[in-house]
């Protein structure tokens, strides 16, 4: 790893300061010993006797700071003994700046042996000190390396614990995931587009762990994507609700009908230029033969971002697309002004328009379709006893029972008269329509109906018809159901 010039300068300054400090200590201690030696003029350099402070100081310095500082101390001591003290004594005696006669011959006679012993001691102690210092430095380096490795292991353990916790939660969630998924698919099967979008976001939050996600509808005529549903933390008043389909990741997903994952930013430079930090996982939603919009995961825990979550998100979108297509188709046919204000059910023109669309589609796919017409025989009596609004609310409750029995597959409309309901059930043949009719009559008889808190009874009759041939028209199918209904009145 390269070292920055600033760091090199800092290290150099620090090492230079340490050398200056050590040299200053060596000079100070040597002068201090020389001052002590001043009071013992008969023992120059303490070369006579077994105790020599100069040699002891040199060995102590060598042990403390290394052999080079030991030799420096010994050299300074020699200068103090050979030059400093003789000159100082000469000046003190009034002889001026000179070295007294006989000083150096006396030192030359006494100094060789102590000097050689001092050099050997300093060298050996210095080597021992340097060896111990290197060992200590290696031990510190190993300790730093071990500490760094321990820190890395701790981070890895935390990551593994998070992943393990995610796996444990994933296993525990599997116990009720099928039941929850089934109930959500039932909501998706309703013809209410807002409920279907909310169910998709709820499944995304539940199974993927998304803390913020949104659905955007593509509007090709306007070359934009509009926000139609959002779940999670409110991003604020400046939140974007309209995006261009060019230059955005959402638009890229729509144009290519391909999933986006944030890991693609590592290898795709065009996506990097479009990224605004808003996309983690973005899935296209295909309705019919076109890409209707996108599901975008904006925030999720890091531990939940993995291949399993990507696959699970693909499963959610795959399950949602058929039901969402029916909801989009239903909303495109049903106009808000043609919905009954009391029951919330669309009227007969919407039924007829949607039936024609289904018949045209089935002519190509050769599928099945059933139509049921129900009538509340005692509707007039209910109006007389409880009022028209309460009677219509009972009709609404019957419609809800039908939707529940069909698991959201059936679409309920008002028929030609107020007491009548029409049920459009794709994928049901004559046998299935007969069984479904019996189930409805049984549920109506077993349900406790109330109007203004009072128990009431409903008399329901019905007729049904199923698409039996390719050339059969919508009028013929409705007429067959009406005829069977009229036969029930006889």
C-alpha positions in Angstrom: 0.0 0.0 0.0 1.4 3.4 -0.9 2.1 5.9 1.8 1.0 9.5 1.4 3.7 12.3 1.4 2.0 13.9 4.4 2.2 10.6 6.3 5.9 10.2 5.4 6.7 13.7 6.5 4.8 13.1 9.8 6.8 9.9 10.4 10.1 11.6 9.5 9.4 14.5 11.9 8.4 12.2 14.7 11.6 10.0 14.3 13.8 13.2 14.1 12.3 14.5 17.3 13.0 11.2 19.0 16.6 11.2 17.9 17.1 14.8 19.1 15.5 14.0 22.4 17.7 11.0 22.9 20.9 12.9 21.9 20.0 15.7 24.3 19.5 13.2 27.2 22.9 11.6 26.4 24.6 15.0 26.4 22.9 16.0 29.7 23.8 12.8 31.5 27.4 12.9 30.3 27.8 16.5 31.4 26.2 15.6 34.8 28.7 12.8 35.3 31.5 15.2 34.3 30.3 17.7 36.9 30.5 15.0 39.5 34.0 14.1 38.3 35.0 17.8 38.8 34.8 17.3 42.6 37.2 14.4 42.3 40.2 15.8 40.6 42.5 13.0 41.8 40.3 10.5 39.8 40.2 11.7 36.2 37.6 9.7 34.3 37.2 7.5 37.4 39.8 5.3 35.8 41.1 4.1 39.1 38.9 1.7 41.1 36.1 -0.7 40.3 33.3 1.9 39.9 33.3 4.1 36.7 30.1 6.2 36.2 31.1 7.0 32.6 31.1 3.3 31.6 28.0 2.5 33.7 26.2 5.4 32.0 27.3 4.2 28.5 26.0 0.7 29.2 22.7 2.0 30.6 22.3 4.2 27.5 23.2 1.2 25.3 20.5 -1.0 27.0 17.9 1.8 26.9 18.4 3.3 23.4 20.8 1.0 21.5 24.5 0.5 20.9 24.9 3.6 18.8 23.7 5.8 21.6 26.0 3.9 23.9 29.0 4.6 21.7 27.9 8.2 21.5 27.8 8.4 25.3 31.2 6.8 25.5 32.7 9.2 23.0 31.2 12.2 24.8 32.6 10.9 28.1 36.1 10.6 26.5 35.8 14.2 25.3 34.7 15.4 28.8 37.5 13.5 30.5 40.3 14.3 27.9 39.4 17.9 27.1 36.5 19.3 29.1 37.7 18.6 32.7 41.5 19.4 32.1 40.6 22.8 30.4 38.1 23.6 33.2 40.7 22.8 35.9 43.3 25.0 34.0 40.9 27.9 33.8 40.0 27.5 37.5 43.7 27.5 38.6 44.3 30.7 36.6 46.5 29.1 33.9 44.0 30.0 31.2 42.7 27.9 28.4 45.2 25.0 28.3 45.6 21.4 29.1 47.8 20.7 32.2 51.1 18.9 31.4 51.0 15.1 31.9 47.2 14.9 31.7 47.0 12.9 28.4 50.0 10.5 29.2 48.3 9.6 32.5 45.0 9.0 30.7 46.8 7.0 28.0 48.3 4.7 30.7 45.0 4.2 32.6 42.3 4.3 29.9 43.0 1.4 27.4 41.6 -1.5 29.4 38.5 0.3 30.7 37.9 1.7 27.2 38.1 -1.8 25.6 35.9 -3.3 28.2 33.4 -0.5 27.8 33.3 -0.9 24.0 32.8 -4.7 24.3 30.1 -4.3 26.9 28.3 -1.6 24.9 28.5 -3.7 21.7 27.2 -6.9 23.4 24.4 -5.2 25.4 23.5 -3.2 22.3 23.2 -6.4 20.2 21.1 -8.0 22.9 18.9 -4.9 23.2 18.4 -4.8 19.4 17.5 -8.5 19.3 15.0 -8.0 22.1 13.6 -4.9 20.4 13.1 -6.7 17.1 11.4 -9.6 18.9 9.2 -7.2 20.7 8.4 -5.4 17.4 7.5 -8.7 15.7 5.3 -9.6 18.6 3.5 -6.3 18.4 3.1 -6.7 14.7 1.7 -10.2 15.2 -0.6 -8.8 17.9 -1.8 -6.1 15.5 -2.3 -8.7 12.8 -4.2 -10.9 15.2 -6.3 -8.0 16.4 -7.1 -7.0 12.8 -8.0 -10.6 11.9 -10.1 -10.9 15.0 -12.0 -7.7 14.0 -12.5 -9.1 10.5 -13.8 -12.3 12.0 -16.2 -10.4 14.2 -17.6 -8.6 11.2 -17.9 -11.9 9.4 -19.6 -13.4 12.4 -22.1 -10.5 12.6 -22.8 -10.9 8.9 -23.2 -14.7 9.2 -25.5 -14.1 12.3 -27.6 -11.8 10.2 -27.8 -14.2 7.3 -28.6 -17.1 9.8 -31.3 -15.1 11.4 -32.7 -14.3 7.9 -32.7 -18.1 7.1 -34.4 -18.9 10.4 -37.1 -16.3 9.9 -37.5 -17.6 6.3 -38.0 -21.1 7.6 -40.4 -20.0 10.3 -42.4 -17.9 7.8 -42.9 -20.9 5.6 -45.4 -22.3 8.1 -48.0 -19.7 7.3 -46.7 -18.4 3.9 -49.0 -20.7 1.8 -52.1 -19.6 3.8 -51.1 -16.0 3.6 -50.3 -16.2 -0.1 -53.6 -17.8 -0.8 -55.5 -15.0 0.9 -53.5 -12.4 -0.9 -54.2 -14.1 -4.3 -57.9 -14.0 -3.4 -57.6 -10.2 -3.0 -55.8 -10.0 -6.3 -58.6 -11.9 -8.0 -61.0 -9.1 -7.3 -61.8 -6.6 -10.0 -60.8 -3.7 -7.8 -57.5 -2.3 -9.3 -56.6 -0.3 -6.1 -57.0 -3.4 -3.9 -55.0 -5.5 -6.3 -52.1 -3.1 -6.4 -52.2 -2.8 -2.6 -52.1 -6.6 -2.3 -49.0 -6.8 -4.6 -47.2 -4.2 -2.4 -48.2 -6.0 0.8 -46.9 -9.3 -0.6 -43.7 -7.6 -1.6 -43.2 -6.2 1.9 -44.1 -9.5 3.6 -42.1 -11.9 1.5 -39.2 -9.7 0.3 -38.9 -7.6 3.4 -39.2 -4.3 1.4 -39.6 -1.3 3.7 -40.5 0.9 0.8 -41.9 -0.1 -2.6 -44.0 1.3 -5.3 -45.9 0.5 -8.5 -45.6 2.7 -11.6 -48.0 2.6 -14.6 -46.5 3.2 -18.1 -48.3 5.7 -20.2 -47.0 5.3 -23.7 -48.9 8.3 -25.2 -47.3 10.6 -22.6 -43.9 8.7 -22.7 -43.9 8.6 -18.9 -44.6 6.4 -15.8 -47.1 7.5 -13.2 -47.0 6.5 -9.6 -50.2 4.5 -8.8 -49.4 2.9 -5.5 -46.8 3.2 -2.8 -46.1 1.4 0.5 -43.6 2.3 3.2 -42.0 5.4 4.7 -43.2 8.6 3.2 -40.3 10.1 1.2 -41.6 13.6 1.8 -43.4 16.3 0.0 -40.8 16.4 -2.8 -41.5 12.8 -3.8 -41.5 12.2 -7.5 -44.9 11.0 -8.9 -44.1 11.1 -12.6 -41.0 9.7 -14.4 -40.0 9.9 -18.1 -39.7 6.5 -19.8 -36.3 7.6 -21.2 -33.3 8.0 -19.1 -34.7 6.2 -16.0 -34.2 2.7 -14.7 -38.0 2.3 -14.6 -38.3 3.2 -18.2 -35.4 0.9 -19.1 -37.3 -2.0 -17.4 -40.5 -1.1 -19.4 -38.7 -0.8 -22.7 -36.8 -4.1 -22.3 -39.3 -6.0 -20.3 -36.4 -7.1 -18.1 -35.8 -7.2 -14.4 -33.3 -4.7 -12.8 -31.2 -5.6 -9.8 -28.8 -3.1 -8.2 -25.9 -5.5 -8.7 -26.2 -4.8 -12.4 -24.7 -1.4 -11.7 -21.3 -3.1 -11.3 -21.2 -4.1 -15.0 -23.6 -1.9 -16.9 -22.4 1.7 -17.4 -25.6 3.0 -19.1 -27.6 1.9 -16.0 -25.0 3.6 -13.8 -25.7 6.9 -15.6 -29.5 6.5 -15.0 -29.2 5.4 -11.4 -30.6 7.8 -8.8 -30.4 5.5 -5.8 -34.2 4.9 -6.1 -34.0 1.3 -7.4 -32.9 -1.9 -5.7 -35.1 -4.4 -7.5 -37.4 -3.4 -10.4 -39.7 -5.9 -12.0 -41.8 -5.4 -15.2 -45.6 -6.0 -14.9 -46.9 -7.5 -18.1 -50.7 -7.3 -18.8 -51.8 -9.0 -21.9 -49.2 -8.4 -24.6 -47.7 -5.2 -23.3 -45.7 -4.0 -20.3 -48.3 -2.3 -18.1 -45.9 -0.9 -15.6 -43.2 -1.8 -13.0 -42.9 -2.9 -9.4 -40.0 -1.1 -7.8 -38.4 -2.0 -4.4 -36.8 1.2 -3.1 -35.6 0.1 0.3 -35.0 -3.3 2.0 -32.6 -4.7 4.6 -29.2 -5.6 3.3 -29.5 -9.2 4.6 -32.7 -9.7 2.6 -31.1 -8.7 -0.7 -30.2 -12.0 -2.4 -31.0 -14.3 -5.3 -33.8 -15.9 -3.2 -35.6 -12.6 -2.9 -35.2 -11.9 -6.6 -36.8 -15.2 -7.5 -39.5 -14.7 -4.9 -40.3 -11.3 -6.4 -40.6 -12.9 -9.8 -43.1 -15.4 -8.4 -45.1 -12.6 -6.8 -45.3 -10.7 -10.1 -46.1 -13.8 -12.1 -49.0 -14.7 -9.7 -50.2 -11.1 -9.8 -50.1 -10.4 -13.6 -53.2 -12.4 -14.7 -55.4 -11.1 -11.9 -54.1 -7.6 -12.4 -54.9 -7.9 -16.1 -58.5 -8.7 -15.3 -58.6 -5.7 -12.9 -57.2 -3.4 -15.5 -59.6 -4.7 -18.1 -62.6 -4.3 -15.7 -61.6 -0.8 -14.8 -61.2 0.2 -18.4 -64.8 -1.0 -19.1 -66.6 0.1 -15.9 -67.1 3.8 -15.7 -67.4 5.5 -12.3 -70.8 7.1 -13.1 -72.3 3.7 -13.9 -71.7 2.3 -10.5 -74.6 2.1 -8.1 -74.1 4.6 -5.2 -75.6 2.3 -2.6 -74.2 -1.1 -3.6 -71.1 0.0 -5.4 -71.8 -2.5 -8.1 -71.6 -1.7 -11.9 -74.7 -1.6 -14.0 -75.9 -3.8 -16.9 -74.2 -1.8 -19.7 -70.8 -2.6 -18.1 -71.7 -6.2 -17.8 -72.7 -6.4 -21.5 -69.5 -4.6 -22.6 -67.3 -6.8 -20.5 -69.1 -9.9 -21.7 -68.6 -9.0 -25.3 -64.8 -8.6 -24.6 -64.7 -12.0 -22.9 -66.6 -13.7 -25.7 -64.2 -12.2 -28.3 -61.2 -13.4 -26.3 -62.7 -16.9 -25.8 -63.4 -17.1 -29.5 -59.6 -17.1 -30.0 -58.7 -19.1 -26.9 -61.6 -21.5 -27.1 -62.1 -21.2 -23.3 -65.2 -21.5 -21.1 -67.4 -18.9 -19.5 -70.5 -18.9 -17.4 -73.2 -16.3 -16.7 -75.6 -16.4 -13.8 -78.7 -14.2 -13.2 -80.0 -14.0 -9.7 -83.2 -12.5 -8.5 -84.4 -11.7 -5.0 -88.0 -12.8 -5.2 -89.2 -11.0 -2.0 -87.4 -7.7 -2.9 -90.7 -5.7 -3.0 -91.6 -7.0 0.5 -88.2 -6.0 1.8 -88.6 -2.5 0.4 -92.0 -2.2 2.0 -90.7 -3.4 5.4 -87.3 -1.8 5.6 -87.0 0.7 2.8 -85.3 0.7 -0.6 -81.8 1.5 0.6 -81.8 -1.4 3.1 -83.1 -3.7 0.4 -80.2 -2.6 -1.9 -77.7 -3.1 0.9 -78.9 -6.7 1.2 -78.4 -7.1 -2.5 -74.8 -5.8 -2.0 -74.2 -8.4 0.8 -75.4 -11.2 -1.5 -72.8 -10.0 -4.1 -70.1 -10.1 -1.5 -71.1 -13.7 -0.6 -70.8 -14.6 -4.3 -67.4 -13.1 -4.6 -66.2 -14.9 -1.5 -67.5 -18.3 -2.7 -65.8 -17.8 -6.0 -62.5 -16.8 -4.4 -62.7 -13.4 -6.2 -62.9 -15.0 -9.6 -66.6 -14.0 -10.3 -67.5 -10.4 -11.2 -70.9 -9.3 -10.0 -73.1 -6.6 -11.7 -76.6 -5.2 -11.4 -78.8 -6.7 -14.0 -81.8 -5.2 -15.8 -83.9 -4.8 -12.7 -83.1 -3.8 -9.2 -83.7 -7.2 -7.6 -81.5 -8.9 -10.1 -77.8 -9.6 -10.1 -75.6 -10.9 -12.9 -72.5 -12.9 -12.3 -69.7 -13.3 -14.9 -67.5 -16.2 -14.2 -64.6 -16.9 -16.7 -63.2 -20.5 -16.8 -66.5 -22.2 -15.7 -68.3 -24.7 -17.8 -71.9 -25.9 -17.5 -71.2 -28.5 -14.8 -69.1 -26.0 -12.8 -71.9 -23.3 -13.2 -74.5 -25.8 -11.9 -72.3 -26.6 -8.8 -71.6 -23.0 -8.2 -75.3 -22.1 -8.4 -76.1 -24.8 -5.7 -73.3 -23.4 -3.5 -74.7 -19.9 -3.8 -78.2 -21.0 -2.9 -76.8 -23.0 0.1 -74.8 -20.0 1.3 -77.8 -17.7 1.0 -79.9 -20.0 3.0 -77.3 -20.5 5.7 -76.4 -16.9 6.1 -78.1 -14.8 8.7 -79.3 -11.6 7.0 -80.2 -8.5 8.8 -81.7 -5.1 7.9 -81.4 -2.4 10.6 -80.5 -5.1 13.1 -83.6 -7.2 12.4 -83.4 -10.7 11.0 -84.7 -11.0 7.5 -85.0 -13.9 5.0 -84.1 -13.8 1.4 -85.8 -15.7 -1.4 -83.3 -16.1 -4.2 -83.8 -17.8 -7.5 -81.3 -18.0 -10.3 -80.6 -19.2 -13.8 -77.3 -19.8 -15.5 -75.8 -20.5 -18.9 -72.3 -21.5 -20.1 -70.6 -20.9 -23.4 -71.2 -24.0 -25.4 -70.1 -23.2 -28.9 -67.8 -20.8 -30.7 -70.4 -18.9 -32.6 -72.5 -18.2 -29.5 -73.2 -14.5 -29.0 -73.4 -12.5 -25.8 -77.1 -12.0 -26.3 -77.7 -15.7 -26.7 -75.8 -16.5 -23.5 -77.8 -13.9 -21.5 -81.1 -15.1 -23.0 -80.3 -18.7 -22.0 -79.7 -17.6 -18.4 -82.9 -15.5 -18.3 -85.0 -18.4 -19.7 -83.7 -20.7 -16.9 -84.5 -17.9 -14.4 -88.0 -17.6 -15.7 -88.5 -21.3 -15.4 -87.7 -21.0 -11.6 -90.6 -18.6 -11.2 -93.2 -21.1 -12.5 
